[in-house]
């Protein structure tokens, strides 16, 4: 419950800050965040595939 309250507080602060920024600055920040999240998701997806292949190989493949 405390985590939810803290998350909502941070979200409110961020939205309040964005409301006072010009639209191009807000759009650039949003684009930067979207790019960062996309790179993170791609890296995690590739990491998961490599981990699964390594596990499969360590267990001796199909038996």
N, CA, C and O atoms as a Tripos MOL2 file, in Angstrom:
@<TRIPOS>MOLECULE
protein
  252   251    63     0     0
PROTEIN
NO_CHARGES

@<TRIPOS>ATOM
      1 N           0.8250   -1.1920    0.0000 N.3       1 UNK1
      2 CA          0.0000    0.0000    0.0000 C.3       1 UNK1
      3 C           0.8740    1.2620    0.0000 C.2       1 UNK1
      4 O           0.5840    2.2420   -0.6870 O.2       1 UNK1
      5 N           1.9370    1.2050    0.7830 N.am      2 UNK2
      6 CA          2.8340    2.3510    0.8550 C.3       2 UNK2
      7 C           3.5190    2.5860   -0.4920 C.2       2 UNK2
      8 O           3.7280    3.7280   -0.9030 O.2       2 UNK2
      9 N           3.8670    1.4780   -1.1780 N.am      3 UNK3
     10 CA          4.4760    1.5930   -2.5020 C.3       3 UNK3
     11 C           3.5250    2.2820   -3.4710 C.2       3 UNK3
     12 O           3.9570    3.1150   -4.2670 O.2       3 UNK3
     13 N           2.2510    1.9530   -3.4180 N.am      4 UNK4
     14 CA          1.2490    2.5630   -4.2940 C.3       4 UNK4
     15 C           1.1400    4.0650   -4.0230 C.2       4 UNK4
     16 O           1.0550    4.8610   -4.9580 O.2       4 UNK4
     17 N           1.1420    4.4400   -2.7850 N.am      5 UNK5
     18 CA          1.0700    5.8580   -2.4230 C.3       5 UNK5
     19 C           2.3010    6.6010   -2.9420 C.2       5 UNK5
     20 O           2.1860    7.6990   -3.4860 O.2       5 UNK5
     21 N           3.4790    5.9990   -2.7710 N.am      6 UNK6
     22 CA          4.7120    6.6270   -3.2530 C.3       6 UNK6
     23 C           4.7000    6.7410   -4.7770 C.2       6 UNK6
     24 O           5.1080    7.7660   -5.3240 O.2       6 UNK6
     25 N           4.2350    5.6950   -5.4660 N.am      7 UNK7
     26 CA          4.1840    5.7290   -6.9270 C.3       7 UNK7
     27 C           3.2320    6.8220   -7.4110 C.2       7 UNK7
     28 O           3.5510    7.5400   -8.3590 O.2       7 UNK7
     29 N           2.0910    6.9550   -6.7860 N.am      8 UNK8
     30 CA          1.1420    7.9980   -7.1700 C.3       8 UNK8
     31 C           1.7010    9.3920   -6.8830 C.2       8 UNK8
     32 O           1.4600   10.3300   -7.6440 O.2       8 UNK8
     33 N           2.4390    9.5230   -5.7980 N.am      9 UNK9
     34 CA          3.0670   10.8040   -5.4710 C.3       9 UNK9
     35 C           4.0960   11.1880   -6.5330 C.2       9 UNK9
     36 O           4.1250   12.3290   -6.9950 O.2       9 UNK9
     37 N           4.9320   10.2350   -6.9140 N.am     10 UNK10
     38 CA          5.9450   10.5030   -7.9470 C.3      10 UNK10
     39 C           5.2670   10.8240   -9.2740 C.2      10 UNK10
     40 O           5.6840   11.7440   -9.9760 O.2      10 UNK10
     41 N           4.2300   10.0750   -9.6210 N.am     11 UNK11
     42 CA          3.5020   10.3320  -10.8650 C.3      11 UNK11
     43 C           2.9070   11.7440  -10.8560 C.2      11 UNK11
     44 O           2.9620   12.4480  -11.8630 O.2      11 UNK11
     45 N           2.3510   12.1450   -9.7420 N.am     12 UNK12
     46 CA          1.7930   13.4910   -9.6380 C.3      12 UNK12
     47 C           2.8360   14.5710   -9.7990 C.2      12 UNK12
     48 O           2.5850   15.5900  -10.4420 O.2      12 UNK12
     49 N           4.0010   14.3600   -9.2210 N.am     13 UNK13
     50 CA          5.0840   15.3420   -9.3510 C.3      13 UNK13
     51 C           5.5340   15.4290  -10.8120 C.2      13 UNK13
     52 O           5.7280   16.5240  -11.3400 O.2      13 UNK13
     53 N           5.6980   14.2710  -11.4610 N.am     14 UNK14
     54 CA          6.1300   14.2710  -12.8590 C.3      14 UNK14
     55 C           5.1050   14.9230  -13.7740 C.2      14 UNK14
     56 O           5.4660   15.7030  -14.6550 O.2      14 UNK14
     57 N           3.8320   14.6120  -13.5720 N.am     15 UNK15
     58 CA          2.7920   15.2160  -14.4050 C.3      15 UNK15
     59 C           2.6950   16.7150  -14.1530 C.2      15 UNK15
     60 O           2.4170   17.4860  -15.0720 O.2      15 UNK15
     61 N           2.9200   17.1220  -12.9300 N.am     16 UNK16
     62 CA          2.9070   18.5490  -12.6230 C.3      16 UNK16
     63 C           4.0460   19.2730  -13.3150 C.2      16 UNK16
     64 O           3.8810   20.3940  -13.7950 O.2      16 UNK16
     65 N           5.2110   18.6230  -13.3660 N.am     17 UNK17
     66 CA          6.3550   19.2340  -14.0440 C.3      17 UNK17
     67 C           6.1140   19.3250  -15.5420 C.2      17 UNK17
     68 O           6.4530   20.3310  -16.1660 O.2      17 UNK17
     69 N           5.5330   18.2870  -16.1230 N.am     18 UNK18
     70 CA          5.2660   18.2760  -17.5640 C.3      18 UNK18
     71 C           4.2430   19.3480  -17.9380 C.2      18 UNK18
     72 O           4.3080   19.9160  -19.0280 O.2      18 UNK18
     73 N           3.3250   19.6180  -17.0600 N.am     19 UNK19
     74 CA          2.2970   20.6140  -17.3590 C.3      19 UNK19
     75 C           2.8940   22.0140  -17.5230 C.2      19 UNK19
     76 O           2.2930   22.8690  -18.1730 O.2      19 UNK19
     77 N           4.0600   22.2500  -16.9460 N.am     20 UNK20
     78 CA          4.6800   23.5730  -17.0150 C.3      20 UNK20
     79 C           5.7540   23.6750  -18.0900 C.2      20 UNK20
     80 O           6.3240   24.7470  -18.2970 O.2      20 UNK20
     81 N           6.0340   22.5720  -18.7740 N.am     21 UNK21
     82 CA          7.0470   22.5820  -19.8390 C.3      21 UNK21
     83 C           6.3850   22.8500  -21.1790 C.2      21 UNK21
     84 O           5.2110   22.5290  -21.3630 O.2      21 UNK21
     85 N           7.1110   23.4270  -22.1030 N.am     22 UNK22
     86 CA          6.5670   23.5950  -23.4560 C.3      22 UNK22
     87 C           6.3260   22.2210  -24.1030 C.2      22 UNK22
     88 O           6.9860   21.2410  -23.7590 O.2      22 UNK22
     89 N           5.3890   22.1640  -25.0280 N.am     23 UNK23
     90 CA          5.0120   20.9090  -25.6810 C.3      23 UNK23
     91 C           6.2080   20.2390  -26.3780 C.2      23 UNK23
     92 O           6.3720   19.0290  -26.2220 O.2      23 UNK23
     93 N           7.0470   20.9510  -27.1330 N.am     24 UNK24
     94 CA          8.1790   20.2680  -27.7760 C.3      24 UNK24
     95 C           9.1430   19.6070  -26.7780 C.2      24 UNK24
     96 O           9.6830   18.5350  -27.0510 O.2      24 UNK24
     97 N           9.3520   20.2450  -25.6320 N.am     25 UNK25
     98 CA         10.2360   19.6620  -24.6160 C.3      25 UNK25
     99 C           9.5980   18.4040  -24.0360 C.2      25 UNK25
    100 O          10.2800   17.3970  -23.8460 O.2      25 UNK25
    101 N           8.3100   18.4500  -23.7550 N.am     26 UNK26
    102 CA          7.6070   17.2810  -23.2370 C.3      26 UNK26
    103 C           7.6250   16.1420  -24.2580 C.2      26 UNK26
    104 O           7.8190   14.9820  -23.8950 O.2      26 UNK26
    105 N           7.4240   16.4750  -25.5320 N.am     27 UNK27
    106 CA          7.4340   15.4560  -26.5830 C.3      27 UNK27
    107 C           8.8240   14.8350  -26.7240 C.2      27 UNK27
    108 O           8.9450   13.6240  -26.9060 O.2      27 UNK27
    109 N           9.8690   15.6540  -26.6420 N.am     28 UNK28
    110 CA         11.2370   15.1300  -26.7350 C.3      28 UNK28
    111 C          11.5420   14.2150  -25.5490 C.2      28 UNK28
    112 O          12.1590   13.1640  -25.7240 O.2      28 UNK28
    113 N          11.1250   14.5940  -24.3740 N.am     29 UNK29
    114 CA         11.3500   13.7550  -23.1920 C.3      29 UNK29
    115 C          10.5790   12.4430  -23.3120 C.2      29 UNK29
    116 O          11.0980   11.3800  -22.9740 O.2      29 UNK29
    117 N           9.3490   12.5210  -23.7910 N.am     30 UNK30
    118 CA          8.5530   11.3090  -23.9960 C.3      30 UNK30
    119 C           9.1850   10.3860  -25.0210 C.2      30 UNK30
    120 O           9.2020    9.1680  -24.8430 O.2      30 UNK30
    121 N           9.7010   10.9630  -26.0880 N.am     31 UNK31
    122 CA         10.3720   10.1720  -27.1250 C.3      31 UNK31
    123 C          11.6370    9.5160  -26.5690 C.2      31 UNK31
    124 O          11.9130    8.3550  -26.8710 O.2      31 UNK31
    125 N          12.3990   10.2410  -25.7690 N.am     32 UNK32
    126 CA         13.6090    9.6810  -25.1680 C.3      32 UNK32
    127 C          13.2700    8.5180  -24.2440 C.2      32 UNK32
    128 O          13.9630    7.5010  -24.2470 O.2      32 UNK32
    129 N          12.2210    8.6590  -23.4610 N.am     33 UNK33
    130 CA         11.8030    7.5850  -22.5530 C.3      33 UNK33
    131 C          11.3280    6.3780  -23.3460 C.2      33 UNK33
    132 O          11.6560    5.2420  -23.0020 O.2      33 UNK33
    133 N          10.5510    6.6130  -24.4160 N.am     34 UNK34
    134 CA         10.0610    5.5040  -25.2490 C.3      34 UNK34
    135 C          11.2240    4.7630  -25.9050 C.2      34 UNK34
    136 O          11.2010    3.5350  -25.9920 O.2      34 UNK34
    137 N          12.2260    5.4840  -26.3600 N.am     35 UNK35
    138 CA         13.4020    4.8620  -26.9690 C.3      35 UNK35
    139 C          14.1610    4.0270  -25.9420 C.2      35 UNK35
    140 O          14.5730    2.9030  -26.2290 O.2      35 UNK35
    141 N          14.3410    4.5720  -24.7610 N.am     36 UNK36
    142 CA         15.0370    3.8490  -23.7010 C.3      36 UNK36
    143 C          14.2890    2.5670  -23.3340 C.2      36 UNK36
    144 O          14.9090    1.5160  -23.1700 O.2      36 UNK36
    145 N          12.9650    2.6450  -23.2040 N.am     37 UNK37
    146 CA         12.1750    1.4610  -22.8700 C.3      37 UNK37
    147 C          12.2270    0.4260  -23.9900 C.2      37 UNK37
    148 O          12.2690   -0.7740  -23.7180 O.2      37 UNK37
    149 N          12.2260    0.8710  -25.2390 N.am     38 UNK38
    150 CA         12.3180   -0.0490  -26.3740 C.3      38 UNK38
    151 C          13.6560   -0.7840  -26.3740 C.2      38 UNK38
    152 O          13.7010   -1.9980  -26.5720 O.2      38 UNK38
    153 N          14.7370   -0.0500  -26.1540 N.am     39 UNK39
    154 CA         16.0580   -0.6840  -26.0890 C.3      39 UNK39
    155 C          16.1520   -1.6670  -24.9300 C.2      39 UNK39
    156 O          16.7280   -2.7450  -25.0730 O.2      39 UNK39
    157 N          15.5980   -1.3030  -23.7970 N.am     40 UNK40
    158 CA         15.6050   -2.1910  -22.6360 C.3      40 UNK40
    159 C          14.8210   -3.4670  -22.9250 C.2      40 UNK40
    160 O          15.2780   -4.5650  -22.6050 O.2      40 UNK40
    161 N          13.6350   -3.3260  -23.5310 N.am     41 UNK41
    162 CA         12.8120   -4.4930  -23.8450 C.3      41 UNK41
    163 C          13.5070   -5.4070  -24.8520 C.2      41 UNK41
    164 O          13.4650   -6.6290  -24.7110 O.2      41 UNK41
    165 N          14.1400   -4.8260  -25.8560 N.am     42 UNK42
    166 CA         14.8500   -5.6360  -26.8570 C.3      42 UNK42
    167 C          16.0190   -6.3750  -26.2120 C.2      42 UNK42
    168 O          16.2430   -7.5520  -26.4950 O.2      42 UNK42
    169 N          16.7560   -5.6950  -25.3550 N.am     43 UNK43
    170 CA         17.8920   -6.3330  -24.6900 C.3      43 UNK43
    171 C          17.4340   -7.4720  -23.7780 C.2      43 UNK43
    172 O          18.0680   -8.5270  -23.7390 O.2      43 UNK43
    173 N          16.3460   -7.2650  -23.0510 N.am     44 UNK44
    174 CA         15.8210   -8.3120  -22.1790 C.3      44 UNK44
    175 C          15.3100   -9.5030  -22.9830 C.2      44 UNK44
    176 O          15.4970  -10.6520  -22.5820 O.2      44 UNK44
    177 N          14.6740   -9.2360  -24.1000 N.am     45 UNK45
    178 CA         14.1500  -10.3170  -24.9370 C.3      45 UNK45
    179 C          15.2950  -11.1590  -25.4960 C.2      45 UNK45
    180 O          15.2330  -12.3880  -25.4710 O.2      45 UNK45
    181 N          16.3410  -10.5010  -26.0000 N.am     46 UNK46
    182 CA         17.4940  -11.2330  -26.5260 C.3      46 UNK46
    183 C          18.2030  -11.9940  -25.4080 C.2      46 UNK46
    184 O          18.6350  -13.1290  -25.6080 O.2      46 UNK46
    185 N          18.3230  -11.3880  -24.2590 N.am     47 UNK47
    186 CA         18.9590  -12.0300  -23.1140 C.3      47 UNK47
    187 C          18.1790  -13.2770  -22.7020 C.2      47 UNK47
    188 O          18.7810  -14.2940  -22.3590 O.2      47 UNK47
    189 N          16.8680  -13.2120  -22.7300 N.am     48 UNK48
    190 CA         16.0370  -14.3590  -22.3640 C.3      48 UNK48
    191 C          16.1900  -15.5050  -23.3330 C.2      48 UNK48
    192 O          16.2080  -16.6620  -22.9140 O.2      48 UNK48
    193 N          16.3010  -15.2180  -24.6270 N.am     49 UNK49
    194 CA         16.4810  -16.2730  -25.6250 C.3      49 UNK49
    195 C          17.8340  -16.9380  -25.4530 C.2      49 UNK49
    196 O          17.9410  -18.1620  -25.5390 O.2      49 UNK49
    197 N          18.8680  -16.1440  -25.2120 N.am     50 UNK50
    198 CA         20.2000  -16.7150  -25.0300 C.3      50 UNK50
    199 C          20.2580  -17.5660  -23.7620 C.2      50 UNK50
    200 O          20.9070  -18.6110  -23.7330 O.2      50 UNK50
    201 N          19.5890  -17.1150  -22.7410 N.am     51 UNK51
    202 CA         19.5640  -17.8590  -21.4740 C.3      51 UNK51
    203 C          18.8450  -19.1830  -21.6600 C.2      51 UNK51
    204 O          19.2900  -20.2070  -21.1420 O.2      51 UNK51
    205 N          17.7210  -19.1760  -22.4030 N.am     52 UNK52
    206 CA         16.9680  -20.4080  -22.6400 C.3      52 UNK52
    207 C          17.7830  -21.3860  -23.4840 C.2      52 UNK52
    208 O          17.7700  -22.5890  -23.2200 O.2      52 UNK52
    209 N          18.4880  -20.8840  -24.4900 N.am     53 UNK53
    210 CA         19.3160  -21.7520  -25.3300 C.3      53 UNK53
    211 C          20.4570  -22.3450  -24.5110 C.2      53 UNK53
    212 O          20.7920  -23.5180  -24.6740 O.2      53 UNK53
    213 N          21.0520  -21.5500  -23.6380 N.am     54 UNK54
    214 CA         22.1530  -22.0310  -22.8090 C.3      54 UNK54
    215 C          21.6470  -23.1070  -21.8480 C.2      54 UNK54
    216 O          22.3170  -24.1210  -21.6510 O.2      54 UNK54
    217 N          20.4830  -22.9020  -21.2550 N.am     55 UNK55
    218 CA         19.9010  -23.8940  -20.3580 C.3      55 UNK55
    219 C          19.6200  -25.1900  -21.1040 C.2      55 UNK55
    220 O          19.8990  -26.2800  -20.6050 O.2      55 UNK55
    221 N          19.0680  -25.0610  -22.2970 N.am     56 UNK56
    222 CA         18.7480  -26.2260  -23.1120 C.3      56 UNK56
    223 C          20.0220  -27.0070  -23.4320 C.2      56 UNK56
    224 O          20.0240  -28.2370  -23.3910 O.2      56 UNK56
    225 N          21.0890  -26.3030  -23.7480 N.am     57 UNK57
    226 CA         22.3630  -26.9390  -24.0870 C.3      57 UNK57
    227 C          22.9770  -27.6170  -22.8550 C.2      57 UNK57
    228 O          23.5220  -28.7150  -22.9630 O.2      57 UNK57
    229 N          22.8910  -26.9680  -21.6860 N.am     58 UNK58
    230 CA         23.4710  -27.5140  -20.4640 C.3      58 UNK58
    231 C          22.7480  -28.7820  -20.0260 C.2      58 UNK58
    232 O          23.3610  -29.6560  -19.4120 O.2      58 UNK58
    233 N          21.4700  -28.8970  -20.3270 N.am     59 UNK59
    234 CA         20.7050  -30.0860  -19.9350 C.3      59 UNK59
    235 C          20.8550  -31.2140  -20.9320 C.2      59 UNK59
    236 O          20.2390  -32.2670  -20.7660 O.2      59 UNK59
    237 N          21.6500  -31.0200  -21.9530 N.am     60 UNK60
    238 CA         21.8970  -32.0990  -22.8980 C.3      60 UNK60
    239 C          20.9530  -32.1060  -24.0790 C.2      60 UNK60
    240 O          20.8640  -33.1110  -24.7850 O.2      60 UNK60
    241 N          20.2570  -31.0310  -24.3090 N.am     61 UNK61
    242 CA         19.3560  -30.9690  -25.4620 C.3      61 UNK61
    243 C          18.1510  -31.8640  -25.2550 C.2      61 UNK61
    244 O          17.7440  -32.1300  -24.1240 O.2      61 UNK61
    245 N          17.5850  -32.3230  -26.3570 N.am     62 UNK62
    246 CA         16.4120  -33.2040  -26.2920 C.3      62 UNK62
    247 C          16.8450  -34.6100  -25.9520 C.2      62 UNK62
    248 O          17.8430  -35.1080  -26.4730 O.2      62 UNK62
    249 N          16.1020  -35.2420  -25.0880 N.am     63 UNK63
    250 CA         16.4070  -36.6370  -24.7260 C.3      63 UNK63
    251 C          15.2170  -37.5030  -24.9960 C.2      63 UNK63
    252 O          15.2660  -38.7110  -24.7600 O.2      63 UNK63
@<TRIPOS>BOND
     1     1     2 1
     2     2     3 1
     3     3     4 2
     4     3     5 am
     5     5     6 1
     6     6     7 1
     7     7     8 2
     8     7     9 am
     9     9    10 1
    10    10    11 1
    11    11    12 2
    12    11    13 am
    13    13    14 1
    14    14    15 1
    15    15    16 2
    16    15    17 am
    17    17    18 1
    18    18    19 1
    19    19    20 2
    20    19    21 am
    21    21    22 1
    22    22    23 1
    23    23    24 2
    24    23    25 am
    25    25    26 1
    26    26    27 1
    27    27    28 2
    28    27    29 am
    29    29    30 1
    30    30    31 1
    31    31    32 2
    32    31    33 am
    33    33    34 1
    34    34    35 1
    35    35    36 2
    36    35    37 am
    37    37    38 1
    38    38    39 1
    39    39    40 2
    40    39    41 am
    41    41    42 1
    42    42    43 1
    43    43    44 2
    44    43    45 am
    45    45    46 1
    46    46    47 1
    47    47    48 2
    48    47    49 am
    49    49    50 1
    50    50    51 1
    51    51    52 2
    52    51    53 am
    53    53    54 1
    54    54    55 1
    55    55    56 2
    56    55    57 am
    57    57    58 1
    58    58    59 1
    59    59    60 2
    60    59    61 am
    61    61    62 1
    62    62    63 1
    63    63    64 2
    64    63    65 am
    65    65    66 1
    66    66    67 1
    67    67    68 2
    68    67    69 am
    69    69    70 1
    70    70    71 1
    71    71    72 2
    72    71    73 am
    73    73    74 1
    74    74    75 1
    75    75    76 2
    76    75    77 am
    77    77    78 1
    78    78    79 1
    79    79    80 2
    80    79    81 am
    81    81    82 1
    82    82    83 1
    83    83    84 2
    84    83    85 am
    85    85    86 1
    86    86    87 1
    87    87    88 2
    88    87    89 am
    89    89    90 1
    90    90    91 1
    91    91    92 2
    92    91    93 am
    93    93    94 1
    94    94    95 1
    95    95    96 2
    96    95    97 am
    97    97    98 1
    98    98    99 1
    99    99   100 2
   100    99   101 am
   101   101   102 1
   102   102   103 1
   103   103   104 2
   104   103   105 am
   105   105   106 1
   106   106   107 1
   107   107   108 2
   108   107   109 am
   109   109   110 1
   110   110   111 1
   111   111   112 2
   112   111   113 am
   113   113   114 1
   114   114   115 1
   115   115   116 2
   116   115   117 am
   117   117   118 1
   118   118   119 1
   119   119   120 2
   120   119   121 am
   121   121   122 1
   122   122   123 1
   123   123   124 2
   124   123   125 am
   125   125   126 1
   126   126   127 1
   127   127   128 2
   128   127   129 am
   129   129   130 1
   130   130   131 1
   131   131   132 2
   132   131   133 am
   133   133   134 1
   134   134   135 1
   135   135   136 2
   136   135   137 am
   137   137   138 1
   138   138   139 1
   139   139   140 2
   140   139   141 am
   141   141   142 1
   142   142   143 1
   143   143   144 2
   144   143   145 am
   145   145   146 1
   146   146   147 1
   147   147   148 2
   148   147   149 am
   149   149   150 1
   150   150   151 1
   151   151   152 2
   152   151   153 am
   153   153   154 1
   154   154   155 1
   155   155   156 2
   156   155   157 am
   157   157   158 1
   158   158   159 1
   159   159   160 2
   160   159   161 am
   161   161   162 1
   162   162   163 1
   163   163   164 2
   164   163   165 am
   165   165   166 1
   166   166   167 1
   167   167   168 2
   168   167   169 am
   169   169   170 1
   170   170   171 1
   171   171   172 2
   172   171   173 am
   173   173   174 1
   174   174   175 1
   175   175   176 2
   176   175   177 am
   177   177   178 1
   178   178   179 1
   179   179   180 2
   180   179   181 am
   181   181   182 1
   182   182   183 1
   183   183   184 2
   184   183   185 am
   185   185   186 1
   186   186   187 1
   187   187   188 2
   188   187   189 am
   189   189   190 1
   190   190   191 1
   191   191   192 2
   192   191   193 am
   193   193   194 1
   194   194   195 1
   195   195   196 2
   196   195   197 am
   197   197   198 1
   198   198   199 1
   199   199   200 2
   200   199   201 am
   201   201   202 1
   202   202   203 1
   203   203   204 2
   204   203   205 am
   205   205   206 1
   206   206   207 1
   207   207   208 2
   208   207   209 am
   209   209   210 1
   210   210   211 1
   211   211   212 2
   212   211   213 am
   213   213   214 1
   214   214   215 1
   215   215   216 2
   216   215   217 am
   217   217   218 1
   218   218   219 1
   219   219   220 2
   220   219   221 am
   221   221   222 1
   222   222   223 1
   223   223   224 2
   224   223   225 am
   225   225   226 1
   226   226   227 1
   227   227   228 2
   228   227   229 am
   229   229   230 1
   230   230   231 1
   231   231   232 2
   232   231   233 am
   233   233   234 1
   234   234   235 1
   235   235   236 2
   236   235   237 am
   237   237   238 1
   238   238   239 1
   239   239   240 2
   240   239   241 am
   241   241   242 1
   242   242   243 1
   243   243   244 2
   244   243   245 am
   245   245   246 1
   246   246   247 1
   247   247   248 2
   248   247   249 am
   249   249   250 1
   250   250   251 1
   251   251   252 2
@<TRIPOS>SUBSTRUCTURE
     1 UNK1         2 RESIDUE 1 A UNK
     2 UNK2         6 RESIDUE 1 A UNK
     3 UNK3        10 RESIDUE 1 A UNK
     4 UNK4        14 RESIDUE 1 A UNK
     5 UNK5        18 RESIDUE 1 A UNK
     6 UNK6        22 RESIDUE 1 A UNK
     7 UNK7        26 RESIDUE 1 A UNK
     8 UNK8        30 RESIDUE 1 A UNK
     9 UNK9        34 RESIDUE 1 A UNK
    10 UNK10       38 RESIDUE 1 A UNK
    11 UNK11       42 RESIDUE 1 A UNK
    12 UNK12       46 RESIDUE 1 A UNK
    13 UNK13       50 RESIDUE 1 A UNK
    14 UNK14       54 RESIDUE 1 A UNK
    15 UNK15       58 RESIDUE 1 A UNK
    16 UNK16       62 RESIDUE 1 A UNK
    17 UNK17       66 RESIDUE 1 A UNK
    18 UNK18       70 RESIDUE 1 A UNK
    19 UNK19       74 RESIDUE 1 A UNK
    20 UNK20       78 RESIDUE 1 A UNK
    21 UNK21       82 RESIDUE 1 A UNK
    22 UNK22       86 RESIDUE 1 A UNK
    23 UNK23       90 RESIDUE 1 A UNK
    24 UNK24       94 RESIDUE 1 A UNK
    25 UNK25       98 RESIDUE 1 A UNK
    26 UNK26      102 RESIDUE 1 A UNK
    27 UNK27      106 RESIDUE 1 A UNK
    28 UNK28      110 RESIDUE 1 A UNK
    29 UNK29      114 RESIDUE 1 A UNK
    30 UNK30      118 RESIDUE 1 A UNK
    31 UNK31      122 RESIDUE 1 A UNK
    32 UNK32      126 RESIDUE 1 A UNK
    33 UNK33      130 RESIDUE 1 A UNK
    34 UNK34      134 RESIDUE 1 A UNK
    35 UNK35      138 RESIDUE 1 A UNK
    36 UNK36      142 RESIDUE 1 A UNK
    37 UNK37      146 RESIDUE 1 A UNK
    38 UNK38      150 RESIDUE 1 A UNK
    39 UNK39      154 RESIDUE 1 A UNK
    40 UNK40      158 RESIDUE 1 A UNK
    41 UNK41      162 RESIDUE 1 A UNK
    42 UNK42      166 RESIDUE 1 A UNK
    43 UNK43      170 RESIDUE 1 A UNK
    44 UNK44      174 RESIDUE 1 A UNK
    45 UNK45      178 RESIDUE 1 A UNK
    46 UNK46      182 RESIDUE 1 A UNK
    47 UNK47      186 RESIDUE 1 A UNK
    48 UNK48      190 RESIDUE 1 A UNK
    49 UNK49      194 RESIDUE 1 A UNK
    50 UNK50      198 RESIDUE 1 A UNK
    51 UNK51      202 RESIDUE 1 A UNK
    52 UNK52      206 RESIDUE 1 A UNK
    53 UNK53      210 RESIDUE 1 A UNK
    54 UNK54      214 RESIDUE 1 A UNK
    55 UNK55      218 RESIDUE 1 A UNK
    56 UNK56      222 RESIDUE 1 A UNK
    57 UNK57      226 RESIDUE 1 A UNK
    58 UNK58      230 RESIDUE 1 A UNK
    59 UNK59      234 RESIDUE 1 A UNK
    60 UNK60      238 RESIDUE 1 A UNK
    61 UNK61      242 RESIDUE 1 A UNK
    62 UNK62      246 RESIDUE 1 A UNK
    63 UNK63      250 RESIDUE 1 A UNK
